[in-house]
């Protein structure tokens, strides 16, 4: 099953997961109930999965854009090189 969400919807979900995980860790500080830590860990795992999928999507989009504009192609008319020893130094 594939669910399509807007950028704002994904951001809202990530914030909610982060807040829930933080709340469960704070509850654990007073209760010492391992279930609170389990739920906090589950929220963090979900956050990482969604964030990772979002980052993968951004990388794919960037690759598509780079391919579309021809990024990475060499242009023989422009050459540039920098000699690191030729850069100015700041000395007193």
TIRO-2110 file (N, C-alpha, C; in Angstrom, 1 decimal):
// TIRO-2110
0.8, -1.2, 0.0, N, 1, A
0.0, 0.0, 0.0, CA, 1, A
0.9, 1.2, 0.0, C, 1, A
0.6, 2.2, -0.9, N, 2, A
1.3, 3.4, -0.9, CA, 2, A
0.4, 4.6, -0.6, C, 2, A
0.9, 5.4, 0.4, N, 3, A
0.1, 6.5, 0.8, CA, 3, A
0.9, 7.8, 0.4, C, 3, A
0.2, 8.7, -0.3, N, 4, A
0.8, 9.9, -0.7, CA, 4, A
0.4, 11.0, 0.3, C, 4, A
1.4, 11.7, 0.8, N, 5, A
1.2, 12.8, 1.7, CA, 5, A
1.9, 14.1, 1.2, C, 5, A
1.4, 15.2, 1.6, N, 6, A
2.0, 16.5, 1.2, CA, 6, A
3.2, 16.7, 2.2, C, 6, A
4.1, 17.6, 1.8, N, 7, A
5.2, 17.9, 2.7, CA, 7, A
4.8, 18.3, 4.0, C, 7, A
3.7, 19.2, 4.1, N, 8, A
3.2, 19.6, 5.4, CA, 8, A
2.6, 18.5, 6.2, C, 8, A
1.9, 17.5, 5.6, N, 9, A
1.4, 16.4, 6.3, CA, 9, A
2.5, 15.5, 6.9, C, 9, A
3.6, 15.3, 6.1, N, 10, A
4.7, 14.5, 6.6, CA, 10, A
5.4, 15.3, 7.8, C, 10, A
5.5, 16.5, 7.7, N, 11, A
6.1, 17.3, 8.8, CA, 11, A
5.3, 17.2, 10.0, C, 11, A
4.0, 17.3, 9.9, N, 12, A
3.1, 17.2, 11.0, CA, 12, A
3.2, 15.9, 11.7, C, 12, A
3.3, 14.8, 10.9, N, 13, A
3.4, 13.5, 11.5, CA, 13, A
4.8, 13.3, 12.2, C, 13, A
5.9, 13.9, 11.6, N, 14, A
7.2, 13.8, 12.3, CA, 14, A
7.2, 14.5, 13.6, C, 14, A
6.6, 15.7, 13.6, N, 15, A
6.5, 16.5, 14.9, CA, 15, A
5.7, 15.7, 15.9, C, 15, A
4.6, 15.2, 15.5, N, 16, A
3.8, 14.4, 16.5, CA, 16, A
4.5, 13.2, 17.0, C, 16, A
5.2, 12.5, 16.2, N, 17, A
6.0, 11.3, 16.6, CA, 17, A
7.1, 11.8, 17.6, C, 17, A
7.8, 12.9, 17.3, N, 18, A
8.8, 13.4, 18.1, CA, 18, A
8.3, 13.8, 19.5, C, 18, A
7.1, 14.5, 19.5, N, 19, A
6.5, 14.9, 20.7, CA, 19, A
6.0, 13.7, 21.6, C, 19, A
5.5, 12.7, 20.9, N, 20, A
5.0, 11.5, 21.6, CA, 20, A
6.1, 10.8, 22.2, C, 20, A
7.2, 10.6, 21.5, N, 21, A
8.4, 9.9, 22.0, CA, 21, A
9.0, 10.7, 23.2, C, 21, A
9.0, 12.0, 23.1, N, 22, A
9.5, 12.8, 24.3, CA, 22, A
8.6, 12.7, 25.5, C, 22, A
7.3, 12.7, 25.3, N, 23, A
6.4, 12.6, 26.3, CA, 23, A
6.5, 11.2, 27.0, C, 23, A
6.7, 10.2, 26.3, N, 24, A
6.8, 8.8, 26.8, CA, 24, A
8.1, 8.7, 27.6, C, 24, A
9.2, 9.3, 27.2, N, 25, A
10.4, 9.3, 27.9, CA, 25, A
10.3, 10.1, 29.2, C, 25, A
9.6, 11.2, 29.2, N, 26, A
9.3, 11.9, 30.4, CA, 26, A
8.5, 11.1, 31.4, C, 26, A
7.5, 10.4, 30.9, N, 27, A
6.6, 9.6, 31.7, CA, 27, A
7.4, 8.5, 32.4, C, 27, A
8.4, 7.9, 31.6, N, 28, A
9.2, 6.9, 32.1, CA, 28, A
10.1, 7.4, 33.3, C, 28, A
10.5, 8.6, 33.2, N, 29, A
11.3, 9.2, 34.3, CA, 29, A
10.6, 9.1, 35.7, C, 29, A
9.3, 9.2, 35.7, N, 30, A
8.5, 9.2, 36.9, CA, 30, A
8.0, 7.8, 37.2, C, 30, A
7.6, 7.0, 36.2, N, 31, A
7.0, 5.8, 36.4, CA, 31, A
7.9, 4.6, 36.4, C, 31, A
9.0, 4.7, 35.6, N, 32, A
10.0, 3.6, 35.4, CA, 32, A
9.3, 2.4, 34.8, C, 32, A
8.2, 2.6, 34.1, N, 33, A
7.5, 1.5, 33.4, CA, 33, A
8.1, 1.3, 32.1, C, 33, A
8.6, 0.1, 31.9, N, 34, A
9.3, -0.2, 30.6, CA, 34, A
8.4, -0.1, 29.4, C, 34, A
7.1, -0.2, 29.5, N, 35, A
6.2, 0.0, 28.4, CA, 35, A
6.4, 1.5, 27.9, C, 35, A
6.6, 2.4, 28.7, N, 36, A
6.8, 3.8, 28.3, CA, 36, A
8.0, 3.9, 27.4, C, 36, A
9.1, 3.2, 27.7, N, 37, A
10.3, 3.2, 26.9, CA, 37, A
10.1, 2.5, 25.6, C, 37, A
9.3, 1.4, 25.6, N, 38, A
9.0, 0.7, 24.4, CA, 38, A
8.2, 1.6, 23.5, C, 38, A
7.2, 2.3, 24.0, N, 39, A
6.4, 3.2, 23.1, CA, 39, A
7.3, 4.3, 22.6, C, 39, A
8.2, 4.9, 23.4, N, 40, A
9.1, 5.9, 23.0, CA, 40, A
10.0, 5.4, 21.8, C, 40, A
10.5, 4.2, 22.0, N, 41, A
11.3, 3.6, 21.0, CA, 41, A
10.6, 3.4, 19.7, C, 41, A
9.3, 2.9, 19.8, N, 42, A
8.5, 2.7, 18.6, CA, 42, A
8.2, 4.0, 17.9, C, 42, A
8.0, 5.1, 18.6, N, 43, A
7.8, 6.4, 18.0, CA, 43, A
9.0, 6.8, 17.3, C, 43, A
10.2, 6.6, 17.9, N, 44, A
11.5, 7.0, 17.3, CA, 44, A
11.7, 6.2, 16.0, C, 44, A
11.4, 4.9, 16.1, N, 45, A
11.6, 4.0, 14.9, CA, 45, A
10.7, 4.5, 13.7, C, 45, A
9.4, 4.8, 14.0, N, 46, A
8.5, 5.3, 13.0, CA, 46, A
9.0, 6.6, 12.4, C, 46, A
9.5, 7.5, 13.3, N, 47, A
10.1, 8.8, 12.9, CA, 47, A
11.2, 8.6, 11.9, C, 47, A
12.1, 7.7, 12.3, N, 48, A
13.3, 7.4, 11.4, CA, 48, A
12.9, 6.8, 10.1, C, 48, A
11.9, 5.9, 10.0, N, 49, A
11.4, 5.3, 8.8, CA, 49, A
10.8, 6.4, 7.9, C, 49, A
10.0, 7.2, 8.4, N, 50, A
9.3, 8.3, 7.6, CA, 50, A
10.3, 9.3, 7.2, C, 50, A
11.2, 9.7, 8.1, N, 51, A
12.2, 10.7, 7.7, CA, 51, A
13.2, 10.1, 6.6, C, 51, A
13.6, 8.9, 6.8, N, 52, A
14.4, 8.2, 5.8, CA, 52, A
13.8, 8.1, 4.5, C, 52, A
12.5, 7.8, 4.4, N, 53, A
11.8, 7.7, 3.1, CA, 53, A
11.7, 9.1, 2.5, C, 53, A
11.5, 10.1, 3.3, N, 54, A
11.4, 11.5, 2.8, CA, 54, A
12.7, 11.9, 2.3, C, 54, A
13.8, 11.6, 3.0, N, 55, A
15.2, 12.0, 2.5, CA, 55, A
15.5, 11.2, 1.2, C, 55, A
15.1, 9.9, 1.1, N, 56, A
15.3, 9.2, -0.1, CA, 56, A
14.6, 9.8, -1.3, C, 56, A
13.4, 10.3, -1.0, N, 57, A
12.6, 10.9, -2.0, CA, 57, A
13.2, 12.2, -2.5, C, 57, A
13.8, 13.0, -1.6, N, 58, A
14.5, 14.2, -1.9, CA, 58, A
15.7, 14.0, -2.8, C, 58, A
16.5, 12.9, -2.4, N, 59, A
17.7, 12.6, -3.2, CA, 59, A
17.3, 12.2, -4.6, C, 59, A
16.2, 11.4, -4.7, N, 60, A
15.7, 11.0, -6.0, CA, 60, A
15.3, 12.2, -6.9, C, 60, A
14.6, 13.1, -6.2, N, 61, A
14.1, 14.3, -6.9, CA, 61, A
15.3, 15.1, -7.4, C, 61, A
16.3, 15.2, -6.5, N, 62, A
17.5, 16.0, -6.8, CA, 62, A
18.3, 15.4, -8.0, C, 62, A
18.3, 14.1, -8.0, N, 63, A
19.0, 13.3, -9.1, CA, 63, A
18.3, 13.6, -10.4, C, 63, A
16.9, 13.6, -10.3, N, 64, A
16.1, 13.8, -11.5, CA, 64, A
16.3, 15.2, -12.1, C, 64, A
16.4, 16.2, -11.1, N, 65, A
16.6, 17.6, -11.5, CA, 65, A
18.0, 17.7, -12.1, C, 65, A
19.0, 17.1, -11.5, N, 66, A
20.4, 17.2, -12.0, CA, 66, A
20.5, 16.6, -13.4, C, 66, A
19.8, 15.5, -13.6, N, 67, A
19.8, 14.9, -14.9, CA, 67, A
19.1, 15.8, -15.9, C, 67, A
18.0, 16.4, -15.5, N, 68, A
17.3, 17.3, -16.4, CA, 68, A
18.1, 18.5, -16.9, C, 68, A
18.9, 19.0, -15.9, N, 69, A
19.6, 20.3, -16.3, CA, 69, A
21.0, 19.9, -16.8, C, 69, A
21.4, 18.6, -16.8, N, 70, A
22.7, 18.2, -17.3, CA, 70, A
23.8, 18.4, -16.3, C, 70, A
23.5, 18.5, -15.0, N, 71, A
24.5, 18.6, -14.0, CA, 71, A
25.5, 17.5, -14.1, C, 71, A
26.7, 17.7, -13.9, N, 72, A
27.7, 16.7, -14.0, CA, 72, A
28.3, 16.5, -15.4, C, 72, A
27.8, 17.1, -16.3, N, 73, A
28.4, 17.1, -17.7, CA, 73, A
29.6, 18.0, -17.7, C, 73, A
30.6, 17.6, -18.4, N, 74, A
31.8, 18.4, -18.5, CA, 74, A
31.7, 19.4, -19.6, C, 74, A
32.2, 20.5, -19.4, N, 75, A
32.2, 21.6, -20.4, CA, 75, A
33.7, 21.9, -20.7, C, 75, A
34.1, 21.6, -21.8, N, 76, A
35.6, 21.8, -22.1, CA, 76, A
36.0, 23.3, -22.3, C, 76, A
35.0, 24.1, -22.4, N, 77, A
35.3, 25.6, -22.5, CA, 77, A
35.7, 26.2, -21.2, C, 77, A
35.2, 25.6, -20.1, N, 78, A
35.5, 26.2, -18.8, CA, 78, A
36.4, 25.3, -18.0, C, 78, A
37.5, 25.8, -17.6, N, 79, A
38.4, 25.0, -16.7, CA, 79, A
38.8, 25.9, -15.6, C, 79, A
38.8, 25.3, -14.4, N, 80, A
39.1, 26.1, -13.2, CA, 80, A
40.0, 25.2, -12.3, C, 80, A
41.0, 25.8, -11.8, N, 81, A
41.8, 25.0, -10.8, CA, 81, A
42.3, 26.1, -9.8, C, 81, A
42.4, 25.6, -8.6, N, 82, A
42.8, 26.5, -7.5, CA, 82, A
44.1, 25.9, -6.9, C, 82, A
45.1, 26.7, -6.8, N, 83, A
46.3, 26.3, -6.1, CA, 83, A
46.2, 26.6, -4.6, C, 83, A
46.1, 25.7, -3.7, N, 84, A
45.9, 26.0, -2.3, CA, 84, A
47.0, 26.8, -1.7, C, 84, A
48.2, 26.7, -2.3, N, 85, A
49.4, 27.4, -1.8, CA, 85, A
49.4, 28.9, -2.3, C, 85, A
48.5, 29.1, -3.3, N, 86, A
48.4, 30.5, -3.9, CA, 86, A
47.4, 31.3, -3.2, C, 86, A
46.6, 30.7, -2.2, N, 87, A
45.6, 31.5, -1.6, CA, 87, A
46.2, 32.5, -0.5, C, 87, A
45.6, 33.6, -0.3, N, 88, A
46.2, 34.5, 0.6, CA, 88, A
46.1, 34.0, 2.1, C, 88, A
47.1, 34.3, 2.9, N, 89, A
47.0, 33.9, 4.3, CA, 89, A
46.9, 35.1, 5.1, C, 89, A
46.3, 34.9, 6.3, N, 90, A
46.1, 36.0, 7.2, CA, 90, A
47.2, 35.9, 8.3, C, 90, A
48.2, 36.8, 8.2, N, 91, A
49.2, 36.8, 9.2, CA, 91, A
49.3, 38.2, 9.8, C, 91, A
49.8, 38.2, 11.0, N, 92, A
49.9, 39.5, 11.6, CA, 92, A
51.3, 40.0, 11.5, C, 92, A
END
